[in-house]
Every structure is written in C-alpha cells, then in structure tokens.
Amino acid sequence: MMQQPQEIMHGTTTIGIVFSDGVVLATEKRATMGYMIASKNAKKIYKITESIGMTTAGGVGDAQQLARLMSVESNLFEIRRGRGITVGASATLLSNYLNQNRYFPYYVQLLVGGIDEKGPSVYSVDAMGGATREDDFVATGSGSPMAFGVLEDRYASGMTEKEAIELAVRSIKSAMRRDAGSGEGFQLAVITKEKFEVLDDSQLNQIAASLRT
C-alpha cells in the first residue's frame, strides 16, 4: 500500500482585536518549514494605508506579494476617488483577488484591520477568498485555539487601547507556550484615527513580563 505524503503544517498565531478607539493587530515572530524553524524574526504585520493593516499566516512569498498588491491598489483607489479606501472595501478587494486565483491559490490566511468613518473593524480572509467581518476579535493559525481561549475569557466590549494591547500580548503568549509553530517574541501594531503605531521589542517584552499568566 502506497504511503500518503506527510502534510506540511504551516504554523503561526495572528490576532485582531477591536477596542473603543481602534484596532490592535498582533502576531509572533516564528516562521516554520515543517518541523524546522526557518526564521526567528519573520515579518507578519504589514501597513497597507495610514489606517489599515494586515496580518499574514501561510506562505511568506505569497503574503509579501499580497501586501505589495494591497498597498498599491489602496493608493490607486485614493488617487482615483479622492478619499481613502475603507477597511471593508480593502477586505473585499483582497477577497476578490484571492477568489480569482483559486485554481492557483495563495497559501495564506489573512486579517485586515483598521479604522474608517464607520469606526474600527477587523476582517478574516481565507485563501479561497472568503471574507468575514469579526465584531470583537479573531485569531488565525496553528496557535489560534490557545489564543481564542484567552480572548473568549478576557475580552470586554469598549476596552481601552492599553487593555487591548495587554490582551493581545497575553493571547500570543498563551499560544507560544503550547504551539510549536509559534514563538520567538511579539509583533504588535495599534491603529487609530491618529496613528499607525508599531510597538518595539522592549515595550512588548516589558508588557509580557508584567502579565501574570
């Protein structure tokens, strides 16, 4: 009997959280190829516009190409329409592009989050082009079951920026404890009407150390 080829698992943890004034996007830094740690400093959060970001899980090359595409298309939208693209329109654009390439799919699972005139929002977009708006929070990747456990337990509507940051770090920290595909530290971006801020390692490590669990 012919043995089935072993499936290569793509591991990571990405999180999107909606708080009172914006969105927090967070990931860890590990990139894996099967059982090998391919990178300990993989970039998984991309700035699409001044008010929209994207997290990536899956193939690195596919994710980078999609981030470039989204940045260019969002800039063209603003030039043509005279206004910035909304978070929902950005997620729809990404969804349509992935759906058109379903026979030669991009091996990715993405989060698109940010703020526009309708307020903060975050969308989950899969490799086949399915896009879903998440009202409060979402997690993707192999570490998402552990992250969801923390998010479900501790999320509260109307959280402050500080509370949302701490919850994101706590959720990623929980995933890194139990998921072999997640590790090496934190990446986190805060998106509000006033800023697109990427926290540095020292800030994130200090927050992680202050959390009891």
KAJO-V822200 format. One record per pair of residues at least 12 apart in sequence whose C-alpha atoms are under 7 Angstrom apart, sorted by sequence separation. I is the first residue (numbers start at 1). GAP is how many residues later the second one is. D is the distance in Angstrom with one decimal. If there is no record, write none. Layout:
i->I gap->GAP d->D
i->I gap->GAP d->D
//
This chain:
i->14 gap->12 d->5.8
i->15 gap->12 d->6.2
i->29 gap->12 d->5.0
i->30 gap->12 d->6.0
i->44 gap->12 d->5.1
i->111 gap->12 d->5.6
i->112 gap->12 d->6.5
i->122 gap->12 d->5.7
i->14 gap->13 d->4.4
i->29 gap->13 d->5.0
i->111 gap->13 d->4.7
i->13 gap->14 d->5.7
i->29 gap->14 d->6.8
i->110 gap->14 d->6.0
i->111 gap->14 d->6.1
i->121 gap->14 d->7.0
i->13 gap->15 d->6.3
i->110 gap->15 d->5.1
i->109 gap->16 d->6.1
i->110 gap->16 d->6.3
i->27 gap->17 d->6.7
i->109 gap->17 d->4.8
i->12 gap->18 d->6.9
i->108 gap->18 d->6.8
i->109 gap->18 d->5.8
i->186 gap->18 d->6.6
i->48 gap->19 d->7.0
i->108 gap->19 d->5.4
i->107 gap->20 d->6.0
i->151 gap->20 d->6.6
i->11 gap->21 d->6.5
i->46 gap->21 d->6.6
i->91 gap->21 d->6.2
i->106 gap->21 d->5.9
i->150 gap->21 d->5.6
i->10 gap->22 d->6.7
i->48 gap->22 d->6.3
i->49 gap->22 d->6.7
i->105 gap->22 d->6.5
i->48 gap->23 d->4.7
i->147 gap->24 d->4.6
i->9 gap->25 d->5.8
i->147 gap->25 d->6.2
i->8 gap->26 d->5.1
i->87 gap->26 d->6.5
i->102 gap->26 d->5.6
i->87 gap->27 d->6.0
i->147 gap->27 d->6.3
i->87 gap->28 d->6.6
i->146 gap->28 d->6.2
i->147 gap->28 d->5.5
i->87 gap->29 d->6.6
i->98 gap->29 d->6.2
i->99 gap->29 d->5.3
i->146 gap->29 d->5.1
i->86 gap->30 d->5.7
i->95 gap->30 d->6.5
i->98 gap->30 d->5.8
i->99 gap->30 d->4.4
i->98 gap->31 d->4.8
i->144 gap->31 d->7.0
i->91 gap->32 d->6.6
i->143 gap->32 d->4.9
i->96 gap->33 d->6.2
i->87 gap->34 d->7.0
i->95 gap->34 d->4.2
i->52 gap->35 d->6.5
i->95 gap->35 d->6.1
i->95 gap->36 d->6.0
i->143 gap->36 d->5.3
i->142 gap->37 d->6.9
i->170 gap->38 d->6.9
i->142 gap->39 d->6.7
i->143 gap->39 d->6.5
i->169 gap->39 d->6.3
i->91 gap->40 d->6.8
i->14 gap->41 d->6.6
i->166 gap->41 d->6.8
i->62 gap->44 d->5.7
i->12 gap->45 d->6.2
i->62 gap->45 d->6.7
i->63 gap->45 d->6.6
i->10 gap->48 d->5.8
i->59 gap->48 d->5.5
i->58 gap->49 d->5.5
i->59 gap->49 d->6.0
i->58 gap->50 d->4.3
i->57 gap->51 d->5.4
i->58 gap->51 d->6.3
i->56 gap->52 d->6.7
i->57 gap->52 d->5.1
i->56 gap->53 d->6.2
i->57 gap->53 d->6.2
i->56 gap->54 d->4.9
i->55 gap->55 d->5.6
i->56 gap->55 d->6.8
i->54 gap->56 d->6.8
i->55 gap->56 d->5.1
i->54 gap->57 d->5.4
i->55 gap->57 d->6.7
i->54 gap->58 d->4.5
i->53 gap->59 d->5.9
i->54 gap->59 d->6.3
i->53 gap->60 d->5.5
i->52 gap->61 d->5.7
i->53 gap->61 d->6.2
i->52 gap->62 d->4.3
i->51 gap->63 d->5.4
i->52 gap->63 d->6.7
i->51 gap->64 d->5.8
i->114 gap->77 d->5.8
i->115 gap->77 d->6.3
i->115 gap->78 d->6.6
i->57 gap->84 d->6.3
i->23 gap->90 d->6.5
i->23 gap->91 d->5.7
i->22 gap->92 d->6.7
i->22 gap->93 d->6.1
i->23 gap->97 d->6.1
i->22 gap->98 d->4.9
i->23 gap->98 d->6.9
i->21 gap->99 d->7.0
i->18 gap->102 d->6.4
i->18 gap->103 d->6.2
i->16 gap->106 d->6.5
i->18 gap->118 d->5.3
i->17 gap->119 d->6.1
i->18 gap->119 d->6.1
i->17 gap->120 d->4.4
i->16 gap->121 d->5.4
i->17 gap->121 d->6.7
i->16 gap->122 d->5.3
i->15 gap->123 d->5.8
i->16 gap->123 d->6.5
i->15 gap->124 d->4.4
i->14 gap->125 d->5.5
i->15 gap->125 d->6.6
i->13 gap->126 d->7.0
i->14 gap->126 d->5.3
i->13 gap->127 d->5.8
i->14 gap->127 d->6.5
i->13 gap->128 d->4.8
i->12 gap->129 d->4.9
i->13 gap->129 d->6.3
i->11 gap->130 d->5.9
i->12 gap->130 d->5.5
i->13 gap->130 d->4.9
i->11 gap->131 d->4.9
i->12 gap->131 d->6.0
i->13 gap->131 d->5.8
i->20 gap->138 d->4.7
i->19 gap->139 d->5.7
i->20 gap->139 d->5.7
i->19 gap->140 d->5.0
i->20 gap->140 d->5.9
i->24 gap->140 d->6.7
i->51 gap->140 d->6.1
i->19 gap->141 d->6.0
i->24 gap->141 d->6.6
i->51 gap->141 d->6.8
i->19 gap->142 d->6.4
i->26 gap->142 d->6.3
i->51 gap->142 d->6.8
i->28 gap->144 d->6.7
i->40 gap->144 d->5.7
i->19 gap->145 d->6.3
i->27 gap->145 d->6.7
i->51 gap->145 d->6.3
i->50 gap->146 d->6.1
i->17 gap->147 d->6.7
i->32 gap->149 d->6.4
i->30 gap->151 d->6.8
i->30 gap->152 d->5.5
i->15 gap->153 d->6.9
i->30 gap->153 d->5.1
i->28 gap->154 d->6.3
i->29 gap->154 d->6.1
i->30 gap->154 d->5.6
i->28 gap->155 d->5.8
i->29 gap->155 d->5.4
i->28 gap->156 d->6.7
i->29 gap->156 d->5.7
i->28 gap->157 d->5.5
i->29 gap->157 d->6.2
i->28 gap->158 d->4.5
i->29 gap->158 d->6.8
i->13 gap->159 d->6.8
i->27 gap->159 d->6.0
i->28 gap->159 d->5.7
i->27 gap->160 d->5.2
i->26 gap->161 d->5.5
i->27 gap->161 d->6.5
i->26 gap->162 d->4.2
i->25 gap->163 d->5.7
i->26 gap->163 d->6.4
i->25 gap->164 d->5.3
i->24 gap->165 d->5.8
i->25 gap->165 d->6.6
i->24 gap->166 d->4.7
i->23 gap->167 d->6.0
i->24 gap->167 d->6.4
i->23 gap->168 d->5.3
i->12 gap->169 d->5.3
i->13 gap->169 d->6.2
i->22 gap->169 d->5.6
i->23 gap->169 d->6.8
i->11 gap->170 d->4.1
i->12 gap->170 d->4.9
i->22 gap->170 d->4.5
i->11 gap->171 d->6.4
i->21 gap->171 d->6.0
//
